[in-house]
């Protein structure tokens, strides 16, 4: 069963914004707030590329 108080306290702790009007998951980035796209997910989950100079 969902512990409502715990859920809201975790949202507050991790700065999660809740919305009564959003129909899909949203993300805030440099361009503002928009629906999460596949590109957003790739950017978040793709590990950074490292370059090692062979010299």
N, C-alpha and C positions, 0 to 999 in steps of 0.2 A: 504494500500500500504506500502511496506517495505521502511523504511527510512535508506538508505544505510550508510549514515554518522553516524547515531545513532548506527546502528548495529556494525560497525567497531570500534566506540569509546567504546562501551560496551565490545567488545571482548578484546580490549587493556586494559581497566580498570580491567577486571577480568582475565587477563592473559590467554585468550583462543587462542590456536594456530590453524591457518587455514592451510589446505593442499589442493593442486591442484591434488594430486595423490591418496589420501585415498578414498577407495570405501565404507567403513563402518565407523561407529563411532569408535574412538580410545580413549585410555586412557593411561596416563603415570603413572607408579607406580614404586616400588622398582626394578622390573624386567625389566623396560624399557617401550617402547611404543608398545602396541598391541591392537588388536580389542577387544572391550568390550564383555565380556562373561556374561552369566547368573550369574555365581559365583561373578563377579565384582559387579553386580547390587545388589545381595543379601548382599554382604559385606557392600556396601554403604548405603543401605536402612534399614538394620536390626538394630534395636536399641541395644545398648550394654546391656548385661545381668548384673544385679546387684545381689550381694550376701549379704544377711542380716543374720548375725549370731544370732541365737535364744537364746543364753546363757544369 
